[in-house]
């Protein structure tokens, strides 16, 4: 391998007239957590399905763990794990029975399977639930079981499709700690999400919108290279002020955060605080305007053109 877990060039998938993924290039280093960030319909799940070999690309080429896909998709499946967006295990089987079944499918048997399953039950806090039906588990418990099943065969690469969409913040945080533990042991991870805080945890990130990659880099790099300036405005009448600001073409977004308005101004404006005061002199005469550090949400808004 060349140090890359995944390499793709011009990866494209069409469904009739719809272009779900449009000429996607990827170079994902091995041993890292790489994220796809985007709204519903942006092409995240389609990307994952092509990278796992479950969906044939319309155009382009992709290599995963040194194997050309889909040509060697069958050989690849033994080396990857895949956790789908929806819970995909058997609800009428117990936790133990689900893991036993997945272990057999992955070619584990006898003592090797027993030792691995016991290890996973302990690591993912499922030992006391081993006899419970999967269908009766809570959202966080299902999530832990699904992750355990996806890694029962110790995959080199793990794909996760919006894995925390149905769990509470505490379980989400614990889940990500498990991912970092896996990454530390050498597992490469690709995860799709629409949560900004999760995207910031990734080593590398692609922002997708309507099947197109709008940005690619580390979260810190993307925030530092944002082609816009962020100004927070503290004043009264924020809802009316927001409408007035969004009428200005140079304002990319204006979002209320408590008593402040977070305003994204086009990077071509060199002195955004002074410029804003010039545009609305009476409205902002007594307002407090402060330049602040960009967030990943600011990057997302700037890349996708979603005016807030």
C-alpha contacts under 8 A as a table, 3 or more apart, distances in Angstrom:
res1	aa1	res2	aa2	distance
1	X	4	X	6.68
1	X	5	X	7.89
1	X	65	X	6.92
1	X	66	X	5.51
2	X	66	X	7.97
3	X	29	X	5.89
3	X	30	X	5.70
4	X	7	X	6.62
4	X	27	X	6.49
4	X	28	X	5.53
4	X	29	X	4.20
4	X	30	X	4.95
4	X	65	X	7.35
5	X	27	X	7.87
5	X	28	X	5.71
5	X	29	X	5.45
5	X	30	X	4.39
5	X	31	X	7.71
5	X	64	X	5.84
5	X	65	X	4.96
5	X	66	X	7.37
5	X	157	X	7.60
5	X	188	X	6.91
6	X	26	X	6.98
6	X	27	X	5.90
6	X	28	X	5.11
6	X	29	X	7.11
6	X	30	X	7.72
6	X	62	X	7.31
6	X	63	X	5.75
6	X	64	X	4.57
6	X	65	X	6.28
6	X	66	X	7.80
7	X	25	X	7.56
7	X	26	X	5.31
7	X	27	X	4.67
7	X	28	X	6.47
7	X	62	X	5.67
7	X	63	X	5.21
7	X	64	X	6.58
8	X	11	X	6.24
8	X	24	X	7.03
8	X	25	X	5.11
8	X	26	X	4.81
8	X	27	X	6.66
8	X	60	X	7.49
8	X	61	X	5.77
8	X	62	X	4.16
8	X	63	X	6.33
9	X	23	X	7.13
9	X	24	X	6.25
9	X	25	X	4.52
9	X	26	X	6.67
9	X	60	X	5.69
9	X	61	X	5.53
9	X	62	X	6.42
10	X	22	X	7.38
10	X	23	X	3.76
10	X	24	X	4.89
10	X	25	X	5.58
10	X	59	X	6.93
10	X	60	X	4.55
10	X	61	X	6.81
11	X	21	X	7.15
11	X	22	X	6.75
11	X	23	X	4.78
11	X	24	X	4.68
11	X	25	X	6.56
11	X	57	X	6.67
11	X	58	X	7.78
11	X	59	X	5.84
11	X	60	X	4.20
11	X	61	X	5.99
11	X	62	X	7.11
12	X	19	X	7.58
12	X	20	X	7.61
12	X	21	X	5.01
12	X	22	X	4.81
12	X	23	X	4.96
12	X	24	X	6.50
12	X	57	X	5.80
12	X	58	X	5.53
12	X	59	X	4.98
12	X	60	X	6.01
13	X	19	X	6.08
13	X	20	X	5.67
13	X	21	X	5.07
13	X	22	X	6.76
13	X	46	X	7.81
13	X	56	X	7.81
13	X	57	X	5.07
13	X	58	X	4.75
13	X	59	X	6.75
14	X	17	X	6.81
14	X	18	X	5.58
14	X	19	X	4.37
14	X	20	X	5.68
14	X	21	X	7.06
14	X	58	X	6.18
15	X	18	X	5.09
15	X	19	X	6.36
15	X	20	X	6.96
16	X	19	X	7.80
19	X	22	X	6.19
19	X	211	X	6.83
20	X	41	X	7.88
20	X	42	X	7.34
20	X	43	X	5.40
20	X	46	X	7.08
20	X	210	X	6.88
20	X	211	X	4.99
21	X	24	X	6.81
21	X	43	X	5.60
21	X	46	X	7.17
21	X	47	X	7.00
21	X	210	X	7.50
21	X	211	X	3.97
21	X	212	X	6.31
22	X	211	X	5.29
22	X	212	X	5.39
23	X	59	X	7.98
23	X	60	X	7.20
23	X	212	X	7.33
24	X	212	X	6.85
24	X	213	X	6.47
28	X	32	X	7.86
28	X	34	X	6.94
28	X	204	X	7.86
29	X	32	X	6.21
30	X	186	X	7.98
30	X	187	X	7.83
30	X	188	X	5.47
31	X	183	X	5.99
31	X	184	X	7.66
31	X	186	X	5.09
31	X	187	X	5.55
31	X	188	X	4.37
31	X	189	X	7.45
32	X	183	X	6.34
32	X	187	X	7.58
32	X	188	X	5.20
32	X	189	X	6.24
32	X	202	X	7.98
32	X	203	X	6.17
32	X	204	X	7.75
33	X	183	X	7.07
33	X	188	X	6.20
33	X	189	X	4.66
33	X	190	X	5.84
33	X	191	X	7.40
33	X	202	X	5.26
33	X	203	X	5.41
33	X	204	X	6.72
34	X	189	X	6.21
34	X	190	X	4.84
34	X	191	X	6.32
34	X	202	X	5.54
34	X	203	X	5.90
34	X	204	X	4.76
34	X	205	X	5.57
34	X	206	X	7.96
35	X	190	X	5.71
35	X	191	X	4.82
35	X	192	X	5.50
35	X	193	X	7.13
35	X	199	X	6.28
35	X	202	X	5.96
35	X	203	X	7.98
35	X	204	X	6.34
35	X	205	X	4.68
35	X	206	X	6.28
36	X	44	X	6.16
36	X	190	X	7.71
36	X	191	X	6.25
36	X	192	X	4.52
36	X	193	X	6.27
36	X	199	X	7.83
36	X	205	X	5.97
36	X	206	X	5.06
36	X	207	X	6.03
36	X	208	X	6.79
37	X	44	X	7.53
37	X	192	X	6.07
37	X	193	X	5.31
37	X	194	X	5.53
37	X	195	X	7.69
37	X	196	X	7.91
37	X	199	X	6.55
37	X	205	X	7.09
37	X	206	X	6.18
37	X	207	X	4.84
37	X	208	X	6.09
38	X	42	X	5.70
38	X	44	X	7.02
38	X	193	X	6.92
38	X	194	X	5.55
38	X	207	X	5.83
38	X	208	X	5.04
38	X	209	X	6.08
39	X	42	X	5.61
39	X	194	X	5.96
39	X	208	X	7.92
39	X	209	X	7.20
40	X	43	X	7.81
40	X	194	X	7.97
41	X	44	X	7.56
41	X	210	X	6.70
41	X	211	X	7.95
42	X	208	X	5.70
42	X	209	X	4.71
42	X	210	X	4.50
42	X	211	X	5.17
42	X	212	X	7.74
43	X	46	X	5.19
43	X	47	X	6.12
43	X	208	X	6.96
43	X	209	X	7.43
43	X	210	X	6.62
43	X	211	X	4.83
44	X	47	X	5.22
44	X	48	X	6.49
44	X	161	X	7.94
44	X	192	X	6.14
44	X	208	X	7.19
44	X	211	X	7.91
45	X	48	X	5.13
45	X	49	X	6.21
45	X	161	X	6.41
45	X	192	X	7.37
46	X	49	X	5.17
46	X	50	X	6.29
46	X	55	X	7.71
47	X	50	X	5.26
47	X	51	X	6.18
48	X	51	X	5.05
48	X	52	X	6.21
48	X	159	X	7.05
48	X	161	X	7.37
49	X	52	X	5.26
49	X	53	X	6.27
49	X	54	X	5.11
49	X	55	X	5.33
50	X	53	X	5.10
50	X	54	X	5.87
50	X	55	X	4.67
50	X	56	X	6.00
50	X	57	X	6.21
51	X	54	X	7.66
51	X	62	X	7.28
51	X	64	X	7.06
51	X	69	X	7.28
52	X	55	X	7.68
52	X	69	X	7.86
52	X	73	X	7.16
52	X	76	X	7.72
52	X	77	X	7.37
52	X	80	X	7.75
52	X	82	X	7.98
52	X	159	X	7.95
53	X	56	X	6.68
53	X	69	X	5.97
53	X	70	X	5.11
53	X	73	X	5.11
54	X	73	X	7.99
56	X	70	X	6.66
57	X	60	X	6.90
57	X	61	X	7.98
61	X	68	X	7.73
61	X	69	X	7.43
62	X	68	X	6.05
62	X	69	X	5.74
63	X	66	X	5.67
63	X	67	X	5.24
63	X	68	X	4.40
63	X	69	X	5.78
64	X	67	X	5.20
64	X	68	X	6.44
64	X	69	X	6.80
64	X	76	X	7.64
65	X	76	X	7.71
65	X	157	X	7.89
67	X	72	X	6.08
67	X	73	X	7.80
67	X	76	X	6.90
68	X	71	X	5.76
68	X	72	X	5.77
68	X	73	X	7.59
69	X	72	X	5.51
69	X	73	X	5.41
70	X	73	X	4.79
72	X	75	X	5.46
72	X	76	X	6.31
73	X	76	X	4.92
73	X	77	X	6.28
74	X	77	X	5.38
74	X	78	X	7.48
75	X	78	X	6.06
75	X	79	X	7.55
76	X	79	X	5.35
76	X	80	X	6.52
77	X	80	X	5.37
77	X	81	X	7.55
78	X	106	X	7.03
78	X	153	X	7.96
78	X	155	X	7.34
79	X	154	X	7.87
79	X	155	X	4.81
79	X	156	X	5.52
79	X	157	X	6.64
80	X	155	X	4.74
80	X	156	X	5.92
80	X	157	X	4.76
80	X	158	X	5.56
80	X	159	X	7.42
81	X	150	X	4.86
81	X	151	X	5.86
81	X	155	X	5.70
81	X	157	X	6.37
81	X	158	X	4.60
81	X	159	X	5.99
82	X	150	X	5.70
82	X	158	X	5.92
82	X	159	X	4.68
82	X	160	X	5.98
82	X	161	X	7.97
83	X	146	X	6.55
83	X	147	X	6.57
83	X	150	X	5.90
83	X	158	X	7.89
83	X	159	X	6.20
83	X	160	X	4.84
83	X	161	X	6.25
83	X	163	X	7.00
84	X	87	X	6.82
84	X	88	X	6.93
84	X	160	X	6.27
84	X	161	X	5.13
84	X	162	X	7.53
84	X	163	X	7.00
85	X	160	X	7.54
85	X	161	X	4.91
85	X	162	X	5.32
85	X	163	X	5.62
85	X	165	X	7.72
87	X	142	X	7.19
87	X	143	X	7.71
87	X	146	X	7.00
88	X	146	X	7.74
89	X	98	X	6.76
89	X	134	X	7.68
89	X	146	X	7.20
90	X	93	X	5.51
90	X	98	X	6.59
90	X	134	X	6.78
90	X	135	X	7.58
91	X	94	X	7.51
91	X	133	X	6.31
91	X	134	X	4.60
91	X	135	X	3.99
91	X	136	X	7.63
92	X	133	X	5.89
92	X	134	X	6.51
92	X	135	X	6.21
93	X	96	X	7.99
93	X	97	X	5.72
93	X	98	X	6.03
93	X	133	X	5.39
93	X	134	X	6.10
93	X	135	X	7.89
94	X	97	X	5.04
94	X	98	X	6.12
94	X	130	X	6.54
94	X	131	X	5.32
94	X	132	X	5.00
94	X	133	X	3.94
94	X	134	X	5.35
95	X	98	X	5.28
95	X	99	X	6.43
95	X	126	X	7.83
95	X	129	X	6.74
95	X	130	X	4.80
95	X	131	X	6.10
95	X	132	X	6.03
95	X	133	X	6.18
95	X	134	X	5.60
95	X	145	X	7.09
96	X	99	X	5.29
96	X	100	X	6.10
96	X	117	X	7.92
96	X	130	X	4.87
96	X	131	X	6.23
97	X	100	X	4.94
97	X	101	X	6.08
98	X	101	X	5.17
98	X	102	X	6.26
98	X	134	X	7.97
98	X	149	X	7.71
99	X	102	X	5.14
99	X	103	X	5.99
99	X	117	X	6.65
99	X	148	X	7.77
99	X	149	X	5.82
99	X	152	X	7.63
100	X	103	X	5.16
100	X	104	X	6.34
100	X	113	X	7.43
100	X	117	X	7.47
101	X	104	X	5.24
101	X	105	X	6.31
102	X	105	X	5.02
102	X	106	X	6.19
102	X	149	X	6.38
102	X	152	X	7.47
103	X	106	X	5.11
103	X	107	X	6.34
103	X	108	X	5.10
103	X	109	X	7.04
103	X	113	X	6.25
103	X	149	X	7.90
103	X	152	X	6.30
103	X	153	X	6.96
104	X	107	X	5.04
104	X	108	X	5.22
104	X	109	X	6.09
104	X	113	X	7.93
105	X	108	X	7.48
106	X	153	X	6.31
108	X	112	X	6.41
108	X	113	X	5.21
108	X	153	X	7.39
109	X	112	X	5.88
109	X	113	X	4.89
109	X	114	X	7.67
110	X	113	X	5.57
110	X	114	X	6.42
111	X	114	X	5.07
111	X	115	X	6.06
112	X	115	X	5.39
112	X	116	X	6.20
113	X	116	X	5.16
113	X	117	X	6.01
114	X	117	X	5.25
114	X	118	X	6.09
115	X	118	X	5.25
115	X	119	X	6.16
116	X	119	X	5.06
116	X	120	X	6.27
116	X	152	X	6.86
117	X	120	X	5.05
117	X	121	X	6.06
117	X	152	X	7.13
118	X	121	X	5.08
118	X	122	X	6.25
118	X	127	X	7.70
119	X	122	X	5.29
119	X	123	X	6.10
120	X	123	X	5.00
120	X	124	X	5.88
120	X	126	X	7.83
120	X	148	X	5.97
120	X	152	X	7.53
121	X	124	X	5.51
121	X	125	X	5.95
121	X	126	X	4.59
121	X	127	X	4.84
121	X	130	X	7.42
121	X	148	X	7.78
122	X	125	X	5.23
122	X	126	X	6.17
122	X	127	X	5.64
123	X	126	X	7.76
124	X	144	X	5.91
124	X	145	X	7.48
124	X	148	X	7.09
125	X	128	X	7.55
125	X	144	X	7.97
126	X	129	X	5.06
126	X	130	X	6.03
126	X	141	X	7.71
126	X	144	X	7.82
126	X	145	X	7.46
127	X	130	X	5.29
128	X	131	X	7.71
129	X	132	X	5.22
132	X	136	X	7.20
132	X	137	X	7.66
133	X	136	X	5.57
133	X	137	X	7.10
134	X	137	X	5.46
134	X	142	X	6.97
137	X	140	X	7.96
137	X	141	X	5.64
137	X	142	X	5.78
138	X	141	X	5.16
138	X	142	X	6.10
139	X	142	X	5.19
139	X	143	X	6.21
139	X	166	X	6.24
139	X	167	X	5.48
140	X	143	X	5.03
140	X	144	X	6.35
140	X	166	X	7.95
140	X	167	X	5.51
140	X	168	X	7.42
140	X	171	X	5.81
141	X	144	X	5.15
141	X	145	X	6.23
142	X	145	X	5.05
142	X	146	X	6.03
143	X	146	X	5.10
143	X	147	X	6.23
143	X	163	X	7.27
143	X	164	X	7.45
143	X	167	X	7.87
144	X	147	X	5.21
144	X	148	X	6.18
144	X	175	X	7.50
145	X	148	X	5.05
145	X	149	X	6.16
146	X	149	X	5.13
146	X	150	X	6.19
147	X	150	X	5.03
147	X	151	X	6.43
148	X	151	X	5.43
148	X	152	X	5.97
149	X	152	X	5.24
150	X	153	X	7.72
150	X	158	X	7.65
151	X	154	X	5.09
151	X	155	X	5.92
151	X	158	X	7.58
152	X	155	X	7.85
155	X	158	X	6.52
155	X	187	X	7.06
156	X	186	X	7.39
156	X	187	X	5.06
156	X	188	X	6.25
157	X	187	X	5.61
157	X	188	X	4.65
157	X	189	X	5.69
157	X	190	X	7.75
158	X	187	X	7.08
158	X	188	X	6.23
158	X	189	X	4.75
158	X	190	X	6.28
159	X	189	X	5.99
159	X	190	X	4.95
159	X	191	X	5.90
160	X	163	X	5.77
160	X	189	X	7.65
160	X	190	X	6.24
160	X	191	X	4.58
160	X	192	X	6.38
161	X	191	X	5.86
161	X	192	X	5.06
161	X	193	X	7.22
162	X	165	X	5.85
162	X	191	X	6.83
162	X	192	X	5.06
162	X	193	X	4.82
162	X	194	X	7.49
163	X	166	X	7.94
163	X	191	X	7.87
163	X	192	X	7.85
163	X	193	X	7.75
164	X	167	X	5.55
164	X	172	X	5.93
167	X	171	X	6.20
167	X	172	X	6.42
168	X	171	X	5.49
168	X	172	X	6.20
169	X	172	X	4.93
169	X	173	X	6.16
170	X	173	X	5.19
170	X	174	X	6.32
171	X	174	X	5.05
171	X	175	X	5.94
172	X	175	X	5.02
172	X	176	X	6.34
173	X	176	X	5.28
173	X	177	X	6.46
174	X	177	X	5.08
174	X	178	X	6.52
175	X	178	X	5.19
175	X	179	X	6.53
176	X	179	X	4.86
176	X	180	X	6.31
177	X	180	X	5.19
177	X	181	X	6.30
178	X	181	X	5.02
178	X	182	X	6.31
179	X	182	X	5.06
179	X	183	X	6.15
179	X	189	X	7.89
180	X	183	X	4.92
180	X	184	X	6.09
181	X	184	X	5.16
181	X	185	X	6.66
182	X	185	X	5.28
182	X	186	X	6.78
182	X	187	X	5.62
183	X	186	X	5.17
183	X	187	X	4.74
183	X	188	X	6.08
183	X	189	X	7.10
184	X	187	X	7.22
193	X	196	X	7.99
193	X	198	X	7.09
193	X	199	X	6.89
194	X	199	X	7.73
195	X	198	X	5.40
195	X	199	X	6.34
196	X	199	X	5.02
196	X	200	X	6.28
196	X	296	X	6.54
196	X	297	X	6.33
197	X	200	X	5.21
197	X	201	X	6.74
198	X	201	X	5.23
198	X	202	X	7.06
199	X	202	X	5.51
199	X	205	X	7.05
199	X	219	X	7.47
200	X	219	X	5.59
200	X	296	X	7.09
202	X	205	X	6.50
202	X	218	X	7.47
202	X	219	X	7.33
203	X	218	X	5.71
203	X	219	X	7.35
204	X	216	X	7.37
204	X	217	X	5.33
204	X	218	X	4.32
204	X	219	X	6.68
205	X	215	X	7.93
205	X	216	X	5.58
205	X	217	X	5.44
205	X	218	X	5.79
205	X	219	X	6.56
206	X	213	X	6.38
206	X	214	X	7.37
206	X	215	X	5.63
206	X	216	X	4.41
206	X	217	X	6.76
207	X	213	X	5.74
207	X	214	X	5.52
207	X	215	X	5.22
207	X	216	X	6.53
207	X	300	X	7.04
207	X	303	X	7.70
208	X	211	X	6.08
208	X	212	X	5.46
208	X	213	X	4.60
208	X	214	X	5.81
208	X	215	X	7.56
209	X	212	X	5.33
209	X	213	X	6.56
209	X	214	X	6.73
209	X	304	X	6.11
213	X	216	X	7.34
214	X	303	X	5.81
214	X	304	X	7.22
215	X	222	X	7.49
215	X	303	X	7.02
216	X	222	X	7.39
217	X	221	X	6.06
217	X	222	X	6.03
218	X	221	X	5.09
218	X	222	X	6.20
219	X	222	X	5.16
219	X	223	X	6.21
219	X	296	X	6.80
220	X	223	X	5.23
220	X	224	X	6.15
221	X	224	X	5.10
221	X	225	X	6.08
222	X	225	X	5.20
222	X	226	X	6.14
222	X	296	X	7.52
222	X	299	X	6.83
223	X	226	X	5.34
223	X	294	X	5.79
223	X	295	X	6.17
223	X	296	X	6.03
223	X	298	X	7.94
223	X	299	X	6.20
224	X	294	X	7.53
226	X	229	X	7.67
226	X	294	X	7.49
226	X	299	X	6.03
226	X	302	X	7.71
227	X	266	X	6.77
227	X	267	X	4.96
227	X	302	X	7.71
228	X	264	X	6.33
228	X	265	X	5.47
228	X	266	X	4.55
228	X	267	X	3.91
228	X	268	X	7.64
228	X	302	X	7.50
229	X	264	X	5.74
229	X	265	X	5.16
229	X	266	X	6.44
229	X	267	X	5.83
229	X	272	X	7.14
229	X	291	X	7.58
229	X	294	X	7.34
230	X	262	X	6.83
230	X	263	X	5.64
230	X	264	X	4.73
230	X	265	X	6.27
230	X	291	X	5.96
230	X	292	X	5.70
230	X	293	X	6.79
230	X	294	X	6.03
230	X	298	X	7.94
231	X	262	X	5.95
231	X	263	X	5.12
231	X	264	X	6.52
231	X	265	X	7.50
231	X	272	X	7.50
231	X	273	X	7.02
231	X	289	X	6.44
231	X	290	X	5.45
231	X	291	X	4.61
231	X	292	X	5.95
232	X	260	X	6.27
232	X	261	X	5.51
232	X	262	X	4.54
232	X	263	X	6.02
232	X	289	X	5.70
232	X	290	X	5.22
232	X	291	X	6.44
232	X	292	X	6.80
233	X	260	X	5.40
233	X	261	X	5.00
233	X	262	X	6.48
233	X	263	X	7.48
233	X	287	X	6.61
233	X	288	X	5.67
233	X	289	X	4.68
233	X	290	X	6.64
234	X	259	X	6.45
234	X	260	X	4.73
234	X	261	X	6.63
234	X	287	X	5.75
234	X	288	X	5.00
234	X	289	X	6.53
235	X	238	X	6.90
235	X	259	X	7.43
235	X	260	X	7.00
235	X	284	X	7.87
235	X	286	X	7.43
235	X	287	X	4.93
235	X	288	X	6.62
236	X	259	X	7.94
237	X	240	X	5.73
237	X	241	X	6.26
238	X	241	X	4.91
238	X	242	X	5.92
238	X	256	X	7.31
238	X	259	X	7.89
238	X	260	X	7.54
238	X	261	X	6.67
239	X	242	X	5.15
239	X	243	X	6.62
240	X	243	X	5.30
240	X	244	X	6.47
241	X	244	X	5.08
241	X	245	X	6.12
241	X	283	X	7.69
242	X	245	X	5.15
242	X	246	X	6.14
242	X	254	X	5.91
242	X	255	X	7.49
242	X	261	X	7.50
243	X	246	X	5.27
243	X	247	X	6.46
244	X	247	X	5.34
244	X	248	X	7.28
245	X	248	X	5.52
245	X	251	X	6.53
245	X	254	X	7.15
246	X	249	X	7.21
246	X	251	X	5.96
246	X	252	X	7.33
246	X	253	X	6.58
246	X	254	X	6.74
246	X	307	X	7.74
247	X	251	X	7.82
248	X	251	X	5.56
249	X	252	X	7.25
250	X	265	X	5.90
250	X	266	X	5.28
250	X	269	X	7.95
251	X	254	X	7.48
251	X	263	X	7.08
251	X	264	X	5.82
251	X	265	X	4.63
251	X	266	X	6.17
252	X	263	X	7.65
252	X	264	X	5.31
252	X	265	X	5.85
252	X	266	X	6.52
252	X	301	X	7.69
252	X	302	X	6.74
252	X	305	X	7.20
252	X	306	X	7.93
252	X	307	X	5.85
253	X	262	X	7.97
253	X	263	X	5.80
253	X	264	X	5.16
253	X	265	X	7.52
253	X	301	X	7.30
253	X	306	X	7.52
253	X	307	X	4.71
253	X	308	X	4.98
254	X	261	X	6.37
254	X	262	X	5.48
254	X	263	X	4.39
254	X	264	X	6.36
254	X	307	X	7.43
254	X	308	X	5.63
255	X	261	X	5.62
255	X	262	X	5.16
255	X	263	X	6.61
255	X	308	X	5.87
256	X	259	X	7.29
256	X	260	X	5.88
256	X	261	X	4.41
256	X	262	X	6.08
257	X	260	X	5.28
257	X	261	X	5.93
257	X	262	X	6.83
258	X	261	X	7.87
264	X	298	X	7.21
265	X	269	X	7.15
265	X	272	X	6.71
266	X	269	X	5.95
267	X	270	X	6.90
269	X	272	X	5.67
269	X	275	X	7.41
271	X	274	X	5.63
271	X	275	X	6.00
272	X	275	X	4.85
272	X	276	X	5.95
273	X	276	X	5.30
273	X	277	X	6.44
273	X	289	X	6.41
273	X	290	X	7.39
273	X	291	X	7.45
274	X	277	X	5.20
274	X	278	X	6.26
275	X	278	X	5.05
275	X	279	X	6.30
276	X	279	X	5.13
276	X	280	X	6.36
276	X	281	X	7.95
276	X	284	X	7.94
277	X	280	X	5.35
277	X	281	X	4.99
277	X	284	X	5.82
277	X	285	X	7.15
278	X	281	X	5.29
280	X	283	X	5.33
280	X	284	X	5.93
281	X	284	X	5.48
281	X	285	X	5.67
282	X	285	X	5.23
283	X	286	X	7.74
283	X	287	X	7.86
284	X	287	X	4.88
284	X	288	X	7.96
294	X	298	X	6.00
294	X	299	X	7.38
295	X	298	X	5.15
295	X	299	X	6.61
296	X	299	X	4.94
296	X	300	X	6.19
297	X	300	X	4.95
297	X	301	X	6.19
298	X	301	X	5.17
298	X	302	X	6.12
299	X	302	X	5.10
299	X	303	X	6.04
300	X	303	X	5.16
300	X	304	X	6.04
301	X	304	X	5.37
301	X	305	X	5.60
301	X	306	X	5.30
301	X	307	X	6.94
302	X	305	X	5.39
302	X	306	X	7.31
